[in-house]
Amino acid sequence: MAFLPHQVRGVLLDLDDTLYDYPPCNDAGNRAAWELLVARTGRSAEAVQEAFVRGREETHREFHGTAEEHSRLRYITKCLVHLKHLDEGGALAHEAHELFWKHFMEAMRPRDGVMEFLKVLRARGVKIAIVSDLSTDIQVRKLAALGIQELIDILVTSEDAGREKPDPAPFLMALKRLSMTPEEVIMVGEDYAKDILGAEGVHITPIYFRNGRNADPLLGTLEVCSFKELQNMVCGE
Ligand SMILES: [Mg+2]
């Protein structure tokens, strides 16, 4: 039997590491960016990686809770500062940043069952919202890379909302844009602190997506291990 079939008018979905497998994409992006930085700065791979990690950690600290904390351009710019490489006009940082996302997005594939789930929801008139941290331009490009742009009704990012999940802001923005109440939607995501607690904070029923790397089953939280399972839960067989 479907889960609340008559009440679910909208499905809120996390993007990163829920609709696709994130680590291989991030690794592909990092490898490409680091290779370019090694070639252009003449520094060792170890020195570049160490400076990149320092830049990333500083960015996380300085911009915690906002979309900017994920900015690869900031990681790379800070990386070059740590390497004491004079990047005239920021050209190398920009080039490495573009290369990062090019390789990241080329590695992206929707998880099994994602396309079908989205198509079934649309066929039933259920609205689909992506509620995701990070900047809007990057997330729009990711939806295109996954080939799901036309299946998504609205995209809400932490850049749009001003704060990251689990802050209520992105969830409330999605509800407002859908003209729906918390009782009419569900939220699906793989990050317990952001997606599950965030949804619960605004009284939206969360479904925990287990991607094989996240924590053990959570007592009292609905959970699925695949999009097929999710489709059965939301739409019935
Ligand atoms: Mg996620």
Boltz pocket constraint, residues with backbone or C-beta under 6 A from the ligand:
constraints:
  - pocket:
      binder: B
      contacts: [[A, 14], [A, 15], [A, 16], [A, 17], [A, 18], [A, 189], [A, 190], [A, 191]]
      max_distance: 6.0
